[in-house]
Amino acid sequence: MLDTNKDFDDRNLANSEEAIEKALEYLRYHDPANANREYAVGLLKRMQTAADNIAGKVTLEFEQFVENNNEPKQD
């Protein structure tokens, strides 16, 4: 069973060389003036902070979701 509090704790993108390279590739096309490693790491950190804030406001009740969506729709 998934645990929404722990499943993505290991995804520290600002320390992932692969993620940094992907961010640099994105920046080369969309913001060439800031296409450097420091900016890419900062971008990833800001993205992680935003994702953490969003995730903290929403709790996933998977069982309740399945139960609600498996019921036949009534007209």
PQR file of N, CA, C, O and H, with PARSE charges and radii, in Angstrom:
ATOM      1  N   MET A   1       0.836  -1.179   0.000 -0.4000 1.5000
ATOM      2  CA  MET A   1       0.000   0.000   0.000 -0.0000 2.0000
ATOM      3  C   MET A   1       0.885   1.249   0.000  0.5500 1.7000
ATOM      4  O   MET A   1       1.910   1.299   0.680 -0.5500 1.4000
ATOM      5  N   LEU A   2       0.482   2.224  -0.751 -0.4000 1.5000
ATOM      6  CA  LEU A   2       1.230   3.470  -0.815 -0.0000 2.0000
ATOM      7  C   LEU A   2       1.056   4.262   0.472  0.5500 1.7000
ATOM      8  O   LEU A   2      -0.021   4.271   1.068 -0.5500 1.4000
ATOM      9  H   LEU A   2      -0.350   2.183  -1.304  0.4000 1.0000
ATOM     10  N   ASP A   3       2.104   4.911   0.885 -0.4000 1.5000
ATOM     11  CA  ASP A   3       2.048   5.793   2.040 -0.0000 2.0000
ATOM     12  C   ASP A   3       2.396   7.190   1.549  0.5500 1.7000
ATOM     13  O   ASP A   3       3.557   7.481   1.263 -0.5500 1.4000
ATOM     14  H   ASP A   3       2.980   4.903   0.401  0.4000 1.0000
ATOM     15  N   THR A   4       1.396   8.049   1.451 -0.4000 1.5000
ATOM     16  CA  THR A   4       1.606   9.382   0.885 -0.0000 2.0000
ATOM     17  C   THR A   4       2.568  10.225   1.703  0.5500 1.7000
ATOM     18  O   THR A   4       3.071  11.233   1.207 -0.5500 1.4000
ATOM     19  H   THR A   4       0.453   7.813   1.682  0.4000 1.0000
ATOM     20  N   ASN A   5       2.833   9.840   2.935 -0.4000 1.5000
ATOM     21  CA  ASN A   5       3.753  10.614   3.759 -0.0000 2.0000
ATOM     22  C   ASN A   5       5.210  10.226   3.551  0.5500 1.7000
ATOM     23  O   ASN A   5       6.106  10.966   3.956 -0.5500 1.4000
ATOM     24  H   ASN A   5       2.424   9.021   3.338  0.4000 1.0000
ATOM     25  N   LYS A   6       5.466   9.072   2.922 -0.4000 1.5000
ATOM     26  CA  LYS A   6       6.848   8.599   2.815 -0.0000 2.0000
ATOM     27  C   LYS A   6       7.298   8.253   1.400  0.5500 1.7000
ATOM     28  O   LYS A   6       8.502   8.189   1.150 -0.5500 1.4000
ATOM     29  H   LYS A   6       4.739   8.470   2.593  0.4000 1.0000
ATOM     30  N   ASP A   7       6.385   8.032   0.478 -0.4000 1.5000
ATOM     31  CA  ASP A   7       6.754   7.477  -0.816 -0.0000 2.0000
ATOM     32  C   ASP A   7       7.711   8.344  -1.626  0.5500 1.7000
ATOM     33  O   ASP A   7       8.515   7.810  -2.390 -0.5500 1.4000
ATOM     34  H   ASP A   7       5.408   8.084   0.681  0.4000 1.0000
ATOM     35  N   PHE A   8       7.648   9.656  -1.481 -0.4000 1.5000
ATOM     36  CA  PHE A   8       8.488  10.510  -2.304 -0.0000 2.0000
ATOM     37  C   PHE A   8       9.524  11.276  -1.487  0.5500 1.7000
ATOM     38  O   PHE A   8      10.083  12.264  -1.964 -0.5500 1.4000
ATOM     39  H   PHE A   8       6.995  10.090  -0.860  0.4000 1.0000
ATOM     40  N   ASP A   9       9.783  10.831  -0.268 -0.4000 1.5000
ATOM     41  CA  ASP A   9      10.769  11.503   0.569 -0.0000 2.0000
ATOM     42  C   ASP A   9      12.172  11.451  -0.023  0.5500 1.7000
ATOM     43  O   ASP A   9      12.984  12.338   0.238 -0.5500 1.4000
ATOM     44  H   ASP A   9       9.329  10.028   0.119  0.4000 1.0000
ATOM     45  N   ASP A  10      12.465  10.428  -0.812 -0.4000 1.5000
ATOM     46  CA  ASP A  10      13.806  10.265  -1.360 -0.0000 2.0000
ATOM     47  C   ASP A  10      14.007  11.037  -2.664  0.5500 1.7000
ATOM     48  O   ASP A  10      15.060  10.920  -3.291 -0.5500 1.4000
ATOM     49  H   ASP A  10      11.805   9.707  -1.024  0.4000 1.0000
ATOM     50  N   ARG A  11      13.035  11.805  -3.071 -0.4000 1.5000
ATOM     51  CA  ARG A  11      13.114  12.519  -4.343 -0.0000 2.0000
ATOM     52  C   ARG A  11      13.630  13.935  -4.141  0.5500 1.7000
ATOM     53  O   ARG A  11      12.893  14.898  -4.352 -0.5500 1.4000
ATOM     54  H   ARG A  11      12.180  11.901  -2.561  0.4000 1.0000
ATOM     55  N   ASN A  12      14.859  14.070  -3.745 -0.4000 1.5000
ATOM     56  CA  ASN A  12      15.466  15.382  -3.594 -0.0000 2.0000
ATOM     57  C   ASN A  12      16.094  15.762  -4.928  0.5500 1.7000
ATOM     58  O   ASN A  12      17.265  15.477  -5.180 -0.5500 1.4000
ATOM     59  H   ASN A  12      15.458  13.288  -3.574  0.4000 1.0000
ATOM     60  N   LEU A  13      15.307  16.403  -5.774 -0.4000 1.5000
ATOM     61  CA  LEU A  13      15.733  16.673  -7.141 -0.0000 2.0000
ATOM     62  C   LEU A  13      16.921  17.617  -7.235  0.5500 1.7000
ATOM     63  O   LEU A  13      17.693  17.541  -8.191 -0.5500 1.4000
ATOM     64  H   LEU A  13      14.356  16.634  -5.569  0.4000 1.0000
ATOM     65  N   ALA A  14      17.079  18.497  -6.271 -0.4000 1.5000
ATOM     66  CA  ALA A  14      18.188  19.446  -6.317 -0.0000 2.0000
ATOM     67  C   ALA A  14      19.537  18.748  -6.146  0.5500 1.7000
ATOM     68  O   ALA A  14      20.574  19.343  -6.439 -0.5500 1.4000
ATOM     69  H   ALA A  14      16.452  18.559  -5.495  0.4000 1.0000
ATOM     70  N   ASN A  15      19.543  17.512  -5.684 -0.4000 1.5000
ATOM     71  CA  ASN A  15      20.784  16.747  -5.542 -0.0000 2.0000
ATOM     72  C   ASN A  15      20.933  15.676  -6.607  0.5500 1.7000
ATOM     73  O   ASN A  15      21.914  14.932  -6.605 -0.5500 1.4000
ATOM     74  H   ASN A  15      18.701  17.028  -5.445  0.4000 1.0000
ATOM     75  N   SER A  16      19.985  15.588  -7.507 -0.4000 1.5000
ATOM     76  CA  SER A  16      20.023  14.580  -8.557 -0.0000 2.0000
ATOM     77  C   SER A  16      20.681  15.152  -9.811  0.5500 1.7000
ATOM     78  O   SER A  16      20.179  16.104 -10.407 -0.5500 1.4000
ATOM     79  H   SER A  16      19.188  16.192  -7.509  0.4000 1.0000
ATOM     80  N   GLU A  17      21.794  14.570 -10.197 -0.4000 1.5000
ATOM     81  CA  GLU A  17      22.494  15.053 -11.392 -0.0000 2.0000
ATOM     82  C   GLU A  17      21.609  14.945 -12.637  0.5500 1.7000
ATOM     83  O   GLU A  17      21.642  15.811 -13.510 -0.5500 1.4000
ATOM     84  H   GLU A  17      22.202  13.797  -9.713  0.4000 1.0000
ATOM     85  N   GLU A  18      20.830  13.887 -12.704 -0.4000 1.5000
ATOM     86  CA  GLU A  18      19.925  13.715 -13.846 -0.0000 2.0000
ATOM     87  C   GLU A  18      18.892  14.848 -13.898  0.5500 1.7000
ATOM     88  O   GLU A  18      18.634  15.410 -14.963 -0.5500 1.4000
ATOM     89  H   GLU A  18      20.803  13.183 -11.994  0.4000 1.0000
ATOM     90  N   ALA A  19      18.310  15.175 -12.755 -0.4000 1.5000
ATOM     91  CA  ALA A  19      17.314  16.241 -12.705 -0.0000 2.0000
ATOM     92  C   ALA A  19      17.940  17.599 -13.027  0.5500 1.7000
ATOM     93  O   ALA A  19      17.328  18.422 -13.707 -0.5500 1.4000
ATOM     94  H   ALA A  19      18.520  14.719 -11.890  0.4000 1.0000
ATOM     95  N   ILE A  20      19.144  17.827 -12.542 -0.4000 1.5000
ATOM     96  CA  ILE A  20      19.834  19.090 -12.821 -0.0000 2.0000
ATOM     97  C   ILE A  20      20.112  19.216 -14.314  0.5500 1.7000
ATOM     98  O   ILE A  20      19.921  20.286 -14.891 -0.5500 1.4000
ATOM     99  H   ILE A  20      19.641  17.158 -11.989  0.4000 1.0000
ATOM    100  N   GLU A  21      20.561  18.135 -14.941 -0.4000 1.5000
ATOM    101  CA  GLU A  21      20.813  18.162 -16.387 -0.0000 2.0000
ATOM    102  C   GLU A  21      19.532  18.426 -17.172  0.5500 1.7000
ATOM    103  O   GLU A  21      19.544  19.172 -18.151 -0.5500 1.4000
ATOM    104  H   GLU A  21      20.716  17.266 -14.472  0.4000 1.0000
ATOM    105  N   LYS A  22      18.434  17.820 -16.749 -0.4000 1.5000
ATOM    106  CA  LYS A  22      17.141  18.041 -17.415 -0.0000 2.0000
ATOM    107  C   LYS A  22      16.691  19.489 -17.232  0.5500 1.7000
ATOM    108  O   LYS A  22      16.161  20.100 -18.160 -0.5500 1.4000
ATOM    109  H   LYS A  22      18.423  17.213 -15.954  0.4000 1.0000
ATOM    110  N   ALA A  23      16.904  20.036 -16.032 -0.4000 1.5000
ATOM    111  CA  ALA A  23      16.545  21.431 -15.791 -0.0000 2.0000
ATOM    112  C   ALA A  23      17.389  22.362 -16.656  0.5500 1.7000
ATOM    113  O   ALA A  23      16.881  23.343 -17.199 -0.5500 1.4000
ATOM    114  H   ALA A  23      17.335  19.540 -15.279  0.4000 1.0000
ATOM    115  N   LEU A  24      18.668  22.054 -16.782 -0.4000 1.5000
ATOM    116  CA  LEU A  24      19.540  22.860 -17.649 -0.0000 2.0000
ATOM    117  C   LEU A  24      19.092  22.791 -19.104  0.5500 1.7000
ATOM    118  O   LEU A  24      19.099  23.800 -19.809 -0.5500 1.4000
ATOM    119  H   LEU A  24      19.081  21.257 -16.341  0.4000 1.0000
ATOM    120  N   GLU A  25      18.708  21.617 -19.545 -0.4000 1.5000
ATOM    121  CA  GLU A  25      18.207  21.465 -20.916 -0.0000 2.0000
ATOM    122  C   GLU A  25      16.955  22.310 -21.131  0.5500 1.7000
ATOM    123  O   GLU A  25      16.811  22.973 -22.158 -0.5500 1.4000
ATOM    124  H   GLU A  25      18.702  20.797 -18.972  0.4000 1.0000
ATOM    125  N   TYR A  26      16.058  22.279 -20.158 -0.4000 1.5000
ATOM    126  CA  TYR A  26      14.844  23.096 -20.220 -0.0000 2.0000
ATOM    127  C   TYR A  26      15.213  24.576 -20.289  0.5500 1.7000
ATOM    128  O   TYR A  26      14.685  25.319 -21.117 -0.5500 1.4000
ATOM    129  H   TYR A  26      16.175  21.741 -19.323  0.4000 1.0000
ATOM    130  N   LEU A  27      16.123  24.995 -19.411 -0.4000 1.5000
ATOM    131  CA  LEU A  27      16.507  26.403 -19.369 -0.0000 2.0000
ATOM    132  C   LEU A  27      17.190  26.853 -20.656  0.5500 1.7000
ATOM    133  O   LEU A  27      17.007  27.997 -21.071 -0.5500 1.4000
ATOM    134  H   LEU A  27      16.551  24.391 -18.739  0.4000 1.0000
ATOM    135  N   ARG A  28      17.960  25.999 -21.288 -0.4000 1.5000
ATOM    136  CA  ARG A  28      18.627  26.367 -22.545 -0.0000 2.0000
ATOM    137  C   ARG A  28      17.622  26.783 -23.612  0.5500 1.7000
ATOM    138  O   ARG A  28      17.912  27.644 -24.443 -0.5500 1.4000
ATOM    139  H   ARG A  28      18.108  25.070 -20.951  0.4000 1.0000
ATOM    140  N   TYR A  29      16.456  26.178 -23.588 -0.4000 1.5000
ATOM    141  CA  TYR A  29      15.430  26.488 -24.582 -0.0000 2.0000
ATOM    142  C   TYR A  29      14.498  27.604 -24.130  0.5500 1.7000
ATOM    143  O   TYR A  29      14.078  28.423 -24.948 -0.5500 1.4000
ATOM    144  H   TYR A  29      16.221  25.479 -22.914  0.4000 1.0000
ATOM    145  N   HIS A  30      14.170  27.650 -22.851 -0.4000 1.5000
ATOM    146  CA  HIS A  30      13.142  28.572 -22.385 -0.0000 2.0000
ATOM    147  C   HIS A  30      13.667  29.808 -21.668  0.5500 1.7000
ATOM    148  O   HIS A  30      12.950  30.803 -21.556 -0.5500 1.4000
ATOM    149  H   HIS A  30      14.511  26.984 -22.186  0.4000 1.0000
ATOM    150  N   ASP A  31      14.894  29.766 -21.182 -0.4000 1.5000
ATOM    151  CA  ASP A  31      15.469  30.905 -20.471 -0.0000 2.0000
ATOM    152  C   ASP A  31      16.991  30.860 -20.602  0.5500 1.7000
ATOM    153  O   ASP A  31      17.696  30.664 -19.612 -0.5500 1.4000
ATOM    154  H   ASP A  31      15.477  28.958 -21.272  0.4000 1.0000
ATOM    155  N   PRO A  32      17.494  31.043 -21.822 -0.5600 1.5000
ATOM    156  CA  PRO A  32      18.938  30.887 -22.059  0.2800 2.0000
ATOM    157  C   PRO A  32      19.823  31.784 -21.179  0.5500 1.7000
ATOM    158  O   PRO A  32      20.954  31.416 -20.860 -0.5500 1.4000
ATOM    159  N   ALA A  33      19.321  32.933 -20.796 -0.4000 1.5000
ATOM    160  CA  ALA A  33      20.123  33.845 -19.978 -0.0000 2.0000
ATOM    161  C   ALA A  33      20.412  33.258 -18.592  0.5500 1.7000
ATOM    162  O   ALA A  33      21.394  33.631 -17.949 -0.5500 1.4000
ATOM    163  H   ALA A  33      18.402  33.232 -21.055  0.4000 1.0000
ATOM    164  N   ASN A  34      19.568  32.354 -18.144 -0.4000 1.5000
ATOM    165  CA  ASN A  34      19.751  31.748 -16.816 -0.0000 2.0000
ATOM    166  C   ASN A  34      20.087  30.262 -16.889  0.5500 1.7000
ATOM    167  O   ASN A  34      19.899  29.538 -15.911 -0.5500 1.4000
ATOM    168  H   ASN A  34      18.771  32.051 -18.666  0.4000 1.0000
ATOM    169  N   ALA A  35      20.573  29.811 -18.011 -0.4000 1.5000
ATOM    170  CA  ALA A  35      20.882  28.385 -18.184 -0.0000 2.0000
ATOM    171  C   ALA A  35      22.244  28.059 -17.573  0.5500 1.7000
ATOM    172  O   ALA A  35      23.223  27.829 -18.282 -0.5500 1.4000
ATOM    173  H   ALA A  35      20.726  30.399 -18.805  0.4000 1.0000
ATOM    174  N   ASN A  36      22.279  28.044 -16.241 -0.4000 1.5000
ATOM    175  CA  ASN A  36      23.504  27.659 -15.545 -0.0000 2.0000
ATOM    176  C   ASN A  36      23.126  26.743 -14.382  0.5500 1.7000
ATOM    177  O   ASN A  36      21.961  26.658 -13.992 -0.5500 1.4000
ATOM    178  H   ASN A  36      21.484  28.231 -15.664  0.4000 1.0000
ATOM    179  N   ARG A  37      24.113  26.076 -13.848 -0.4000 1.5000
ATOM    180  CA  ARG A  37      23.878  25.068 -12.810 -0.0000 2.0000
ATOM    181  C   ARG A  37      23.231  25.657 -11.557  0.5500 1.7000
ATOM    182  O   ARG A  37      22.296  25.068 -11.014 -0.5500 1.4000
ATOM    183  H   ARG A  37      25.059  26.145 -14.165  0.4000 1.0000
ATOM    184  N   GLU A  38      23.709  26.796 -11.097 -0.4000 1.5000
ATOM    185  CA  GLU A  38      23.173  27.403  -9.881 -0.0000 2.0000
ATOM    186  C   GLU A  38      21.694  27.738 -10.030  0.5500 1.7000
ATOM    187  O   GLU A  38      20.901  27.491  -9.122 -0.5500 1.4000
ATOM    188  H   GLU A  38      24.469  27.274 -11.538  0.4000 1.0000
ATOM    189  N   TYR A  39      21.328  28.301 -11.179 -0.4000 1.5000
ATOM    190  CA  TYR A  39      19.932  28.651 -11.413 -0.0000 2.0000
ATOM    191  C   TYR A  39      19.077  27.392 -11.510  0.5500 1.7000
ATOM    192  O   TYR A  39      17.961  27.360 -10.991 -0.5500 1.4000
ATOM    193  H   TYR A  39      21.973  28.501 -11.917  0.4000 1.0000
ATOM    194  N   ALA A  40      19.590  26.357 -12.170 -0.4000 1.5000
ATOM    195  CA  ALA A  40      18.851  25.096 -12.309 -0.0000 2.0000
ATOM    196  C   ALA A  40      18.597  24.470 -10.941  0.5500 1.7000
ATOM    197  O   ALA A  40      17.492  23.994 -10.679 -0.5500 1.4000
ATOM    198  H   ALA A  40      20.497  26.383 -12.592  0.4000 1.0000
ATOM    199  N   VAL A  41      19.601  24.464 -10.067 -0.4000 1.5000
ATOM    200  CA  VAL A  41      19.435  23.911  -8.721 -0.0000 2.0000
ATOM    201  C   VAL A  41      18.408  24.736  -7.948  0.5500 1.7000
ATOM    202  O   VAL A  41      17.560  24.170  -7.258 -0.5500 1.4000
ATOM    203  H   VAL A  41      20.498  24.850 -10.280  0.4000 1.0000
ATOM    204  N   GLY A  42      18.472  26.049  -8.051 -0.4000 1.5000
ATOM    205  CA  GLY A  42      17.501  26.911  -7.382 -0.0000 2.0000
ATOM    206  C   GLY A  42      16.087  26.675  -7.894  0.5500 1.7000
ATOM    207  O   GLY A  42      15.132  26.661  -7.118 -0.5500 1.4000
ATOM    208  H   GLY A  42      19.162  26.508  -8.611  0.4000 1.0000
ATOM    209  N   LEU A  43      15.961  26.491  -9.195 -0.4000 1.5000
ATOM    210  CA  LEU A  43      14.658  26.199  -9.792 -0.0000 2.0000
ATOM    211  C   LEU A  43      14.094  24.896  -9.242  0.5500 1.7000
ATOM    212  O   LEU A  43      12.917  24.823  -8.888 -0.5500 1.4000
ATOM    213  H   LEU A  43      16.737  26.503  -9.825  0.4000 1.0000
ATOM    214  N   LEU A  44      14.930  23.873  -9.171 -0.4000 1.5000
ATOM    215  CA  LEU A  44      14.488  22.585  -8.633 -0.0000 2.0000
ATOM    216  C   LEU A  44      14.091  22.692  -7.160  0.5500 1.7000
ATOM    217  O   LEU A  44      13.121  22.067  -6.731 -0.5500 1.4000
ATOM    218  H   LEU A  44      15.886  23.932  -9.458  0.4000 1.0000
ATOM    219  N   LYS A  45      14.829  23.472  -6.395 -0.4000 1.5000
ATOM    220  CA  LYS A  45      14.493  23.665  -4.982 -0.0000 2.0000
ATOM    221  C   LYS A  45      13.150  24.382  -4.833  0.5500 1.7000
ATOM    222  O   LYS A  45      12.338  24.021  -3.981 -0.5500 1.4000
ATOM    223  H   LYS A  45      15.617  23.980  -6.743  0.4000 1.0000
ATOM    224  N   ARG A  46      12.922  25.406  -5.670 -0.4000 1.5000
ATOM    225  CA  ARG A  46      11.645  26.118  -5.619 -0.0000 2.0000
ATOM    226  C   ARG A  46      10.496  25.210  -6.033  0.5500 1.7000
ATOM    227  O   ARG A  46       9.415  25.264  -5.446 -0.5500 1.4000
ATOM    228  H   ARG A  46      13.582  25.700  -6.362  0.4000 1.0000
ATOM    229  N   MET A  47      10.727  24.377  -7.042 -0.4000 1.5000
ATOM    230  CA  MET A  47       9.703  23.424  -7.470 -0.0000 2.0000
ATOM    231  C   MET A  47       9.388  22.438  -6.353  0.5500 1.7000
ATOM    232  O   MET A  47       8.223  22.114  -6.120 -0.5500 1.4000
ATOM    233  H   MET A  47      11.605  24.333  -7.519  0.4000 1.0000
ATOM    234  N   GLN A  48      10.416  21.959  -5.662 -0.4000 1.5000
ATOM    235  CA  GLN A  48      10.221  21.004  -4.566 -0.0000 2.0000
ATOM    236  C   GLN A  48       9.438  21.644  -3.427  0.5500 1.7000
ATOM    237  O   GLN A  48       8.557  21.014  -2.842 -0.5500 1.4000
ATOM    238  H   GLN A  48      11.363  22.222  -5.850  0.4000 1.0000
ATOM    239  N   THR A  49       9.761  22.900  -3.111 -0.4000 1.5000
ATOM    240  CA  THR A  49       9.040  23.613  -2.061 -0.0000 2.0000
ATOM    241  C   THR A  49       7.575  23.773  -2.426  0.5500 1.7000
ATOM    242  O   THR A  49       6.697  23.553  -1.591 -0.5500 1.4000
ATOM    243  H   THR A  49      10.477  23.412  -3.586  0.4000 1.0000
ATOM    244  N   ALA A  50       7.305  24.157  -3.673 -0.4000 1.5000
ATOM    245  CA  ALA A  50       5.917  24.308  -4.118 -0.0000 2.0000
ATOM    246  C   ALA A  50       5.185  22.967  -4.058  0.5500 1.7000
ATOM    247  O   ALA A  50       4.042  22.908  -3.605 -0.5500 1.4000
ATOM    248  H   ALA A  50       8.018  24.336  -4.350  0.4000 1.0000
ATOM    249  N   ALA A  51       5.823  21.906  -4.504 -0.4000 1.5000
ATOM    250  CA  ALA A  51       5.200  20.574  -4.468 -0.0000 2.0000
ATOM    251  C   ALA A  51       4.936  20.128  -3.037  0.5500 1.7000
ATOM    252  O   ALA A  51       3.889  19.547  -2.754 -0.5500 1.4000
ATOM    253  H   ALA A  51       6.751  21.953  -4.871  0.4000 1.0000
ATOM    254  N   ASP A  52       5.869  20.392  -2.135 -0.4000 1.5000
ATOM    255  CA  ASP A  52       5.686  20.036  -0.729 -0.0000 2.0000
ATOM    256  C   ASP A  52       4.516  20.797  -0.127  0.5500 1.7000
ATOM    257  O   ASP A  52       3.732  20.238   0.641 -0.5500 1.4000
ATOM    258  H   ASP A  52       6.720  20.865  -2.364  0.4000 1.0000
ATOM    259  N   ASN A  53       4.401  22.083  -0.479 -0.4000 1.5000
ATOM    260  CA  ASN A  53       3.286  22.884   0.038 -0.0000 2.0000
ATOM    261  C   ASN A  53       1.952  22.366  -0.477  0.5500 1.7000
ATOM    262  O   ASN A  53       0.984  22.281   0.278 -0.5500 1.4000
ATOM    263  H   ASN A  53       5.038  22.537  -1.103  0.4000 1.0000
ATOM    264  N   ILE A  54       1.896  22.025  -1.738 -0.4000 1.5000
ATOM    265  CA  ILE A  54       0.662  21.483  -2.318 -0.0000 2.0000
ATOM    266  C   ILE A  54       0.338  20.140  -1.684  0.5500 1.7000
ATOM    267  O   ILE A  54      -0.807  19.883  -1.313 -0.5500 1.4000
ATOM    268  H   ILE A  54       2.683  22.094  -2.352  0.4000 1.0000
ATOM    269  N   ALA A  55       1.333  19.293  -1.563 -0.4000 1.5000
ATOM    270  CA  ALA A  55       1.118  17.958  -0.994 -0.0000 2.0000
ATOM    271  C   ALA A  55       0.684  18.048   0.457  0.5500 1.7000
ATOM    272  O   ALA A  55      -0.094  17.213   0.918 -0.5500 1.4000
ATOM    273  H   ALA A  55       2.263  19.502  -1.864  0.4000 1.0000
ATOM    274  N   GLY A  56       1.162  19.026   1.176 -0.4000 1.5000
ATOM    275  CA  GLY A  56       0.804  19.177   2.574 -0.0000 2.0000
ATOM    276  C   GLY A  56      -0.633  19.607   2.780  0.5500 1.7000
ATOM    277  O   GLY A  56      -1.195  19.405   3.857 -0.5500 1.4000
ATOM    278  H   GLY A  56       1.794  19.704   0.803  0.4000 1.0000
ATOM    279  N   LYS A  57      -1.233  20.199   1.757 -0.4000 1.5000
ATOM    280  CA  LYS A  57      -2.608  20.674   1.863 -0.0000 2.0000
ATOM    281  C   LYS A  57      -3.625  19.626   1.444  0.5500 1.7000
ATOM    282  O   LYS A  57      -4.821  19.795   1.681 -0.5500 1.4000
ATOM    283  H   LYS A  57      -0.776  20.362   0.883  0.4000 1.0000
ATOM    284  N   VAL A  58      -3.168  18.558   0.832 -0.4000 1.5000
ATOM    285  CA  VAL A  58      -4.074  17.539   0.321 -0.0000 2.0000
ATOM    286  C   VAL A  58      -3.682  16.191   0.913  0.5500 1.7000
ATOM    287  O   VAL A  58      -2.517  15.797   0.865 -0.5500 1.4000
ATOM    288  H   VAL A  58      -2.196  18.421   0.640  0.4000 1.0000
ATOM    289  N   THR A  59      -4.644  15.505   1.458 -0.4000 1.5000
ATOM    290  CA  THR A  59      -4.379  14.143   1.914 -0.0000 2.0000
ATOM    291  C   THR A  59      -5.101  13.193   0.979  0.5500 1.7000
ATOM    292  O   THR A  59      -6.266  13.405   0.640 -0.5500 1.4000
ATOM    293  H   THR A  59      -5.591  15.825   1.496  0.4000 1.0000
ATOM    294  N   LEU A  60      -4.427  12.177   0.576 -0.4000 1.5000
ATOM    295  CA  LEU A  60      -4.982  11.202  -0.343 -0.0000 2.0000
ATOM    296  C   LEU A  60      -5.573  10.051   0.457  0.5500 1.7000
ATOM    297  O   LEU A  60      -4.854   9.321   1.139 -0.5500 1.4000
ATOM    298  H   LEU A  60      -3.481  12.005   0.851  0.4000 1.0000
ATOM    299  N   GLU A  61      -6.860   9.902   0.369 -0.4000 1.5000
ATOM    300  CA  GLU A  61      -7.573   8.790   0.996 -0.0000 2.0000
ATOM    301  C   GLU A  61      -7.934   7.824  -0.122  0.5500 1.7000
ATOM    302  O   GLU A  61      -9.055   7.846  -0.629 -0.5500 1.4000
ATOM    303  H   GLU A  61      -7.444  10.495  -0.185  0.4000 1.0000
ATOM    304  N   PHE A  62      -6.990   6.980  -0.504 -0.4000 1.5000
ATOM    305  CA  PHE A  62      -7.159   6.134  -1.675 -0.0000 2.0000
ATOM    306  C   PHE A  62      -8.352   5.193  -1.544  0.5500 1.7000
ATOM    307  O   PHE A  62      -9.140   5.050  -2.480 -0.5500 1.4000
ATOM    308  H   PHE A  62      -6.079   6.962  -0.092  0.4000 1.0000
ATOM    309  N   GLU A  63      -8.484   4.561  -0.403 -0.4000 1.5000
ATOM    310  CA  GLU A  63      -9.590   3.628  -0.222 -0.0000 2.0000
ATOM    311  C   GLU A  63     -10.935   4.341  -0.371  0.5500 1.7000
ATOM    312  O   GLU A  63     -11.850   3.812  -1.002 -0.5500 1.4000
ATOM    313  H   GLU A  63      -7.844   4.677   0.357  0.4000 1.0000
ATOM    314  N   GLN A  64     -11.056   5.534   0.206 -0.4000 1.5000
ATOM    315  CA  GLN A  64     -12.290   6.307   0.093 -0.0000 2.0000
ATOM    316  C   GLN A  64     -12.527   6.723  -1.353  0.5500 1.7000
ATOM    317  O   GLN A  64     -13.666   6.707  -1.821 -0.5500 1.4000
ATOM    318  H   GLN A  64     -10.312   5.963   0.718  0.4000 1.0000
ATOM    319  N   PHE A  65     -11.482   7.091  -2.058 -0.4000 1.5000
ATOM    320  CA  PHE A  65     -11.590   7.459  -3.469 -0.0000 2.0000
ATOM    321  C   PHE A  65     -12.129   6.298  -4.291  0.5500 1.7000
ATOM    322  O   PHE A  65     -13.045   6.472  -5.094 -0.5500 1.4000
ATOM    323  H   PHE A  65     -10.557   7.105  -1.679  0.4000 1.0000
ATOM    324  N   VAL A  66     -11.563   5.119  -4.092 -0.4000 1.5000
ATOM    325  CA  VAL A  66     -12.009   3.932  -4.825 -0.0000 2.0000
ATOM    326  C   VAL A  66     -13.465   3.617  -4.495  0.5500 1.7000
ATOM    327  O   VAL A  66     -14.271   3.337  -5.383 -0.5500 1.4000
ATOM    328  H   VAL A  66     -10.819   4.977  -3.439  0.4000 1.0000
ATOM    329  N   GLU A  67     -13.782   3.668  -3.222 -0.4000 1.5000
ATOM    330  CA  GLU A  67     -15.153   3.374  -2.803 -0.0000 2.0000
ATOM    331  C   GLU A  67     -16.148   4.359  -3.436  0.5500 1.7000
ATOM    332  O   GLU A  67     -17.204   3.950  -3.920 -0.5500 1.4000
ATOM    333  H   GLU A  67     -13.127   3.896  -2.501  0.4000 1.0000
ATOM    334  N   ASN A  68     -15.819   5.621  -3.432 -0.4000 1.5000
ATOM    335  CA  ASN A  68     -16.709   6.638  -4.006 -0.0000 2.0000
ATOM    336  C   ASN A  68     -16.853   6.498  -5.511  0.5500 1.7000
ATOM    337  O   ASN A  68     -17.926   6.748  -6.061 -0.5500 1.4000
ATOM    338  H   ASN A  68     -14.962   5.953  -3.038  0.4000 1.0000
ATOM    339  N   ASN A  69     -15.786   6.102  -6.176 -0.4000 1.5000
ATOM    340  CA  ASN A  69     -15.814   6.069  -7.639 -0.0000 2.0000
ATOM    341  C   ASN A  69     -16.201   4.712  -8.207  0.5500 1.7000
ATOM    342  O   ASN A  69     -16.379   4.589  -9.419 -0.5500 1.4000
ATOM    343  H   ASN A  69     -14.914   5.899  -5.730  0.4000 1.0000
ATOM    344  N   ASN A  70     -16.334   3.698  -7.376 -0.4000 1.5000
ATOM    345  CA  ASN A  70     -16.775   2.398  -7.842 -0.0000 2.0000
ATOM    346  C   ASN A  70     -18.280   2.216  -7.690  0.5500 1.7000
ATOM    347  O   ASN A  70     -18.840   1.231  -8.169 -0.5500 1.4000
ATOM    348  H   ASN A  70     -16.190   3.798  -6.392  0.4000 1.0000
ATOM    349  N   GLU A  71     -18.929   3.156  -7.029 -0.4000 1.5000
ATOM    350  CA  GLU A  71     -20.366   3.084  -6.880 -0.0000 2.0000
ATOM    351  C   GLU A  71     -21.023   3.436  -8.202  0.5500 1.7000
ATOM    352  O   GLU A  71     -20.543   4.325  -8.905 -0.5500 1.4000
ATOM    353  H   GLU A  71     -18.474   3.957  -6.639  0.4000 1.0000
ATOM    354  N   PRO A  72     -22.122   2.753  -8.561 -0.5600 1.5000
ATOM    355  CA  PRO A  72     -22.809   3.101  -9.799  0.2800 2.0000
ATOM    356  C   PRO A  72     -23.390   4.518  -9.706  0.5500 1.7000
ATOM    357  O   PRO A  72     -23.901   4.938  -8.668 -0.5500 1.4000
ATOM    358  N   LYS A  73     -23.294   5.215 -10.799 -0.4000 1.5000
ATOM    359  CA  LYS A  73     -23.833   6.571 -10.832 -0.0000 2.0000
ATOM    360  C   LYS A  73     -25.335   6.524 -10.918  0.5500 1.7000
ATOM    361  O   LYS A  73     -25.914   5.750 -11.681 -0.5500 1.4000
ATOM    362  H   LYS A  73     -22.879   4.873 -11.642  0.4000 1.0000
ATOM    363  N   GLN A  74     -25.954   7.367 -10.123 -0.4000 1.5000
ATOM    364  CA  GLN A  74     -27.413   7.427 -10.120 -0.0000 2.0000
ATOM    365  C   GLN A  74     -27.848   8.662 -10.892  0.5500 1.7000
ATOM    366  O   GLN A  74     -27.300   9.751 -10.718 -0.5500 1.4000
ATOM    367  H   GLN A  74     -25.484   7.996  -9.503  0.4000 1.0000
ATOM    368  N   ASP A  75     -28.835   8.472 -11.740 -0.4000 1.5000
ATOM    369  CA  ASP A  75     -29.322   9.612 -12.539 -0.0000 2.0000
ATOM    370  C   ASP A  75     -30.303  10.450 -11.783  0.5500 1.7000
ATOM    371  O   ASP A  75     -30.804  11.442 -12.311 -0.5500 1.4000
ATOM    372  H   ASP A  75     -29.280   7.587 -11.881  0.4000 1.0000
TER
END
